[in-house]
Amino acid sequence: DASRTSDIYVHNADVAVEAPTLLSANSSSVSLELSWSVPAQYTTTSPTVTLCGSLQPITLFELEMFTNGSTLLYRGADTKFTVLGLSPGTNYDFRLRGGSALG
């Protein structure tokens, strides 16, 4: 029906976000074990991510690896991941992002 309309509102909050803390990084010549913690203000007991008008805790993580392009290594709720199949003498960059169940 062409007479129907919808309003969409987007709100971007200018909030400084503290990065997760790297707890350990154990490595061998071909693997890297990473673990991290969520800053206290972003846990389920102190939700701070505003999405769809409600506060959401950070409960999901995405870990990406960059060598020749980007590779999504992990997406889930765990705060640890082991990267396998690395090559000695190769530089790797990683990015960890956090979000709520809503996005």
C-alpha positions as a printed Julia matrix, in Angstrom:
103×3 Matrix{Float64}:
  0.0     0.0    0.0
  1.66    3.23  -1.2
 -0.18    5.39   1.36
  1.6     3.76   4.32
  4.7     5.37   5.8
  7.15    4.43   8.5
  9.47    6.54  10.61
 13.0     5.34  11.26
 15.14    6.95  13.94
 18.88    6.49  14.24
 20.7     7.63  17.37
 24.47    7.72  17.59
 25.79    8.3   21.09
 29.17    9.98  21.43
 30.49    7.71  24.17
 34.12    6.8   24.72
 34.32    3.02  24.75
 36.98    1.24  26.76
 38.68   -1.63  24.96
 38.59   -5.21  26.28
 41.62   -6.14  28.36
 43.95   -8.81  26.98
 44.43  -11.34  29.78
 46.78  -13.79  28.13
 48.44  -14.51  24.84
 50.17  -17.89  24.85
 51.84  -18.82  21.6
 53.75  -21.48  19.77
 55.31  -21.26  16.32
 51.93  -22.07  14.68
 49.24  -21.04  17.2
 48.17  -18.17  19.44
 45.81  -18.51  22.41
 44.04  -15.24  23.26
 41.75  -14.44  26.17
 40.19  -11.12  27.14
 37.87   -9.55  29.69
 35.03   -7.1   29.26
 35.43   -3.8   31.16
 33.15   -3.81  34.22
 30.88   -1.07  32.89
 29.96   -3.25  29.87
 29.0    -6.5   31.62
 25.52   -7.94  32.16
 25.41   -6.36  35.62
 26.08   -2.89  34.2
 24.58   -2.65  30.68
 25.66    0.39  28.67
 25.13   -0.3   24.97
 22.02    1.59  23.86
 20.18   -0.11  21.03
 16.52    0.14  20.05
 15.82    2.39  23.04
 17.07   -0.04  25.68
 20.38   -0.72  27.38
 22.14   -3.92  26.34
 25.22   -5.6   27.87
 28.15   -6.61  25.69
 27.74  -10.37  25.31
 28.98  -11.17  21.78
 32.45  -10.84  20.31
 33.97  -10.93  16.84
 37.67  -11.62  16.37
 39.17  -10.81  12.97
 42.65  -11.5   11.63
 44.31   -9.36   8.98
 47.16  -10.59   6.81
 46.16  -10.31   3.15
 42.63   -9.07   3.72
 40.3    -9.77   6.61
 39.28  -13.16   7.99
 36.55  -13.57  10.61
 38.0   -16.1   13.05
 35.4   -16.18  15.78
 31.91  -14.92  16.6
 30.35  -15.84  19.92
 30.07  -15.22  23.65
 33.32  -16.83  24.86
 36.16  -14.57  25.98
 38.92  -16.79  24.6
 39.97  -18.22  21.28
 42.93  -20.18  19.91
 44.19  -19.23  16.46
 45.67  -22.25  14.66
 47.6   -22.64  11.41
 49.88  -19.62  11.76
 53.15  -19.43   9.82
 56.43  -18.6   11.57
 57.91  -15.25  10.5
 54.54  -13.84   9.37
 53.03  -10.69  10.89
 49.38  -10.91  11.94
 47.03   -8.14  13.08
 43.86   -8.85  15.04
 40.72   -6.83  15.8
 38.29   -7.7   18.59
 34.83   -6.13  18.62
 32.04   -6.47  21.14
 28.28   -6.06  20.8
 24.95   -7.0   22.28
 22.54   -9.73  21.27
 20.69   -7.11  19.22
 23.73   -6.07  17.21
